[in-house]
Amino acid sequence: MENNVKEAYDMVVGVITTYGLSVIGAIAILIIGWMVAGWAKATSEKAFSRFEKVDSMLAGFFSSLIRYTILVFVVIAVLDQFGVETTSLVAVFGAAGLAIGLALQGTLSNVAAGVMLLLFRPFKAGDYIDAGGVAGTVKSVTLFTTEFATPDNVKIISPNSQIWGSSIKNFSANPTRRVDFVFGIGYGDDIDKAMDIIKALAAADERVHADPAPMVVVGELADSSVNLITRVWCNAGDYWGVKFDLTKAVKQTFDKDGVTIPFPQRDVHLHNAAE
């Protein structure tokens, strides 16, 4: 019995003696590697931020890529501490990567789409876009997903492949935008008077650009109204303010000056069947 205990004790001591330094070295490499990876990411982000032409999304992407690359080498170094043949391990990882790649084609397509979005930059952080059935302000682009914030502050995370594989409408790309209105007036109202009112209100709004000049034309003789199409230009950031305020001002001025805005209506004629 004592011989068995002694053999077990000697075995434990031998294992600790053999692998103890390797375990300590592996833990040290892991801790130092993790710290170096974090430092490299932060340093690269600061370096990228010095260049005005480098978008914040692009800086974040490459900084994360640097961090993960360092962590991969750290893992290989840790395995090397335990005597694992890293060359054969790389071959195993290559074969496993091929198998995983075939199984995760959708995920890899998101990575490829993320790289394309960051290289071609159809939008940047802070832009309001409509793409892949999602509309909102772009917050960030990662390897797999794009994060949006809707106007009512709802967080939406969409796969990159869905964004890259669809038409992208970037409402913030150009400094100016055109605001379109349709104002309906009654058939008995003075068309020129209504058009002058709209032009005067547009000219009085400092956010509306004088060039291109506001356009007010008769667009359609509809069933219940004469529709006046109005188009004005403003800065992209003033779009909704101009649209809401000018619509309200036109309605109030029409009411004040006796210009009617008719609601849909139909004339019904009844015929006596006996006659």
Secondary structure by P-SEA (a helix, b strand, c coil): caaaaaaaaaaaaaaaaacaaaaaaaaaaaaaaaaaaaaaaaaaaaaaaacccccaaaaaaaaaaaaaaaaaaaaaaaaaaacccaaaaaaaaaaaaaaaaaacaaaaaaaaaaaaaaaaccccccccccccccbbbbccccccbbbbbcccbbbbbbbaaaaaaccccccccccbbbbbbbbbbcccccaaaaaaaaaaaaaacccccccccccccccccccccbbbbbbbbccccaaaaaaaaaaaaaaaaaaaaccccccbbbbbbbbcccc
